[in-house]
Amino acid sequence: MSARRRAAVLGSPIAHSLSPVLHRTAYAELGLEGWTYDRFDVDEEALPGFFEKLGPQWAGLSLTMPLKRAVIPLLDEISETAASVDAVNTVVLTEDGRRTGDNTDIPGMVAALREHGIEKVETAAVLGAGATASSALAALARICTGEVVVHVRSEARAAEMRGWAERLDVEVRIADWADAAQALRAPLVVATTPAGTTDALAAAVPEMPATLFDVLYDPWPTALAARWSAYGGAVVGGLDLLVHQAVLQVEQMTGCAPAPLAAMRKAGEQALADR
């Protein structure tokens, strides 16, 4: 397949993104010789102008912060998954100019957990209450049969998470960040906070931890993930999430499935090692 098509990741800042490595690897493995995948530093203000210049050669866009919500008014339709959290990280563009938005972070989280043998859990804990935490709640809505305890730093964040819980039909209990060490005994702990935020919790990891899903991938491992692994717990990392959501993006943008998961992961691991 040699027809020239374009795709890219947009965001600001964007220089750190591993998406070009993952998508280009997929194109090579799939024999998509005419396909290119770039990165563009685009903020919310510049996004409409970028969309105006998109021609028929464009197949898709990956979106990262701060564009996942800002892009929605520019689209013709969005999937139920994306609508559930008001966040689009994938735009598929057709040659007739139609723009469809989706969210592959949520099924990517579910797929990453499934790969590590996590199909269902009775309860779970979420550390943090930002945009990634809402996606985590949406993923847990698919696999958690009971209560999700969300540890937050402020009442404003608590109110946001209660809103997401009601919208996603997830049983949520809000807890203070000061008590986050208690979360580490849950069957599944999802850490959604920025780098360094959970470092102080490493000392509180129990002797027989269950499963930690830490959405960070650089730097890796986090202090929490390292201690978790040292104590024999299962760890799902941010690269797992990044690769699984990218697999779904590649399949949607190119129409080729399955995307080469193993090759994409290997390329991501090598790119991180080279940093």
N, C-alpha and C positions, 0 to 999 in steps of 0.2 A: 504493500500500500504506500504510494509515494506522493499523493496529493498533498500540497503544502497547506498546513493548518498551523495556527498559532494558539498558544495558551500562555498564561502567566499568573504569578501571584502578586497581589497588590496589598499594600499596607504601609504603615509608617510608625517606627522604623522597619526596614525590610531586609537590610544587608545580612542579617543573621539567618535568614530563612533557609531551611534545608529542602524546601519544596522543589526548587529546580533540580537538585541532585536526584530526588526520588522520581519525579516525573520524567526527566530525561532518560534515566535508567529504564523506566518502564517502556518508553518509546523504542529504545534500542532493542530491548528484549522482544517486543511485539513486532519489530520490523517496520515501524512507522518512520520511514526515512525522511519524509518531508516535514515532519512535525518539529516545532521549536517550543521551548518553554522558558520564559524570562521572568525577571522580577522588576517591579516598578515601585518606587517610593511615591505613594499617593495617599494624601490625607482626605478627610471628609469634604473639605472645600473643593479639592481638585477632582473628586470622583465623577461628578456629572460631566465635566469636560472630557475626561478620559473616555467615558462611555460614548459620547457623541462622535468620537473619532474611530470607533470600532468598525472595521469593515467585514465583509463576508468571509474573509480568511480566518476569522477568529472562531475557535471552537469552545473555549471555556476560560474561566477565571477562578483562581483560588483567592479567598479573601481572609485577611487576618485583621488584627486590631489596627485602627479603630473603625473598620468599615463594615463589620458584620451586620449592624443594624442600619447604618446609613445607606446601604445599597438597596434596601427593600423598596423604597419609592421608585427606583429606576427600573424595576423588573415588571414583566408581564404577569408572572404568577410565581408563587412559592409553594413548596411542598408542605404537607401537614407537619412534618417533622420540624422544618424550619420555623413554621408559624407557631409551633408550641413553645418556642423559647425566643421568638422575635430575633432570630440570628441566622444569617445566611453565610456560609463559608465557601459555597460552590455555586457558580453560575454557568449554566450550559447555554451556549449561543448557537442558534441554527442559521443556516445560510440565508434564510428569508428574514433574519433580524430578530427573531423571537428570543426573549431572555427569560430563562427559568432558574429560580433559586432553590437551593436545597441546603441541608445541614448534614454533613457526613461525620461531624464530630460525635454525634450521639450514637449512631450505629457503629462508628469506629471504636468508641469506648466499649460497647457491648461485645464487639468482635474481639477486641484485645483481651477482655476478661475471659471470654469463651475459650480463646486459645490457651489460656492458663488454667483451664478446667473449671472456671467459675460460670455456671449456668444460672443458678438461683442462690439467693441468700435470704435468711430470715430477717436480718437487721443489717444496717450499715451506718457508717458515720462519715460525714463530710467536713473537711477542714477548710474554712473559707466561705465567702458568700458573693464572689464576683461573677462575671459572665461565665467562666468555666464551671462554676458551681451550679449554675442553672442547667447547663448541659449535663452535668453529672447527675442532677436530680432527674432529668428526662431519661437518662440511661438507666438509672436505678428504678424508675417507674416500670421498666420492662423486666427487671430481674429480681427486685427485692419484694418479698411478700409481706413484710412488716414495717416497723418504724425505721425512719432515717433520722439520726440525730445530727443537726448541723451546728457547728461551733463558729460563732461570729464575734466580732469585736465591738459592734455598735448596735443600738436599737434600730437605726435606719436600715442597716443590713438585715437585721432580724425581720423587719417588716417586709423587705423585698423578698426574702426567702419564704416567708409565709405566703406571700402572693403567688410565687412560683409553685409552691406545694399545692395550693388550692387549684391552680390552673392545670397542673400536671396530674392531679389526683394522686398525690403521694402523701402518706402519713408522715408528717415531719414534727419533730420536737426541737425547739431552739435551745441551745445551751451556750453559756459564756465561754469565750476563748480561754479564760483563766482555768477552766476545767478540761481543756483539750486533751490532757494526758489520759483522762478516762476513756476517750474515744478509741485509744489504741488497743483496747481489748475487744473491739467489735469484730465480727467475722470478716467484714470488708471495710477498710478505711480508705477514703478517697481524699488525697491532699491536692487542693486546687490553688494554693497560695503562691505568691512570687518567691523567687530564690531567696533562701536564708530564713524565711518566715518560720519554718518548722524545725530549724536546727536545734533549738532548745528542747524540743520534745524527744530528741534521740535518746536522752538519758532515761526516759520513762517507758521505753519499749519493753513490753512484758517478755518473760523468758520463753514463752511459746506463742509468738504472734501468729495471726492467721494470714490474711492477704492485705497488702498495701498497694494501692494504685496511686502513684505519684506522677502528676501530669507534666512535671519538668523533665527536660532531657539535656539541658546544658546550663550549668555544670551537672555532671552525673558521675557517680551517684550522689544524691543529696545526703546530708548527714543522717537524716531519718531513714532513707532507703538502705544506706550502708549498715546501720545498726540492725535494721529489720532483717536483712540478709544474714548478718552474722549470727543472729539468734534463730536462724532456720526458717524464717517466714517467707512466704511467696511474695515476690515483688513484680508488679506490672509497671513499666516505666513510660515516660512521656514519648520515647521513640516508638514504643509499641502503638500508642495512640496515633502518633503522627503518620506512621506507615499505614495503619489500617484505614484511617480516613483518606489518605492519599490514594490507596488502592481503589476505593469507591469513587473518588474524583476521576481517576484515570478511566475507569470503566464507563462512567457517565459521559465524559468529554469525548472519548474516542469511539465508543461503541464496541470496544474489544474487551472480552472477558473470558477467563479470569485475568486480572492484572497480575504481574509477577511479584507476589508478596516477598518471597525469599530474597530475590535479587535486589528489590528496593530496600529491604531492611539491611542487607549487607552493605549497600552503597551508603546508606545513612550512617551506619556504624563507622565506616571508613572515613566519612567526611567529618564526623565528630572527633575521631581519633587524630585526624590531621590538623585540628584546630589548636 
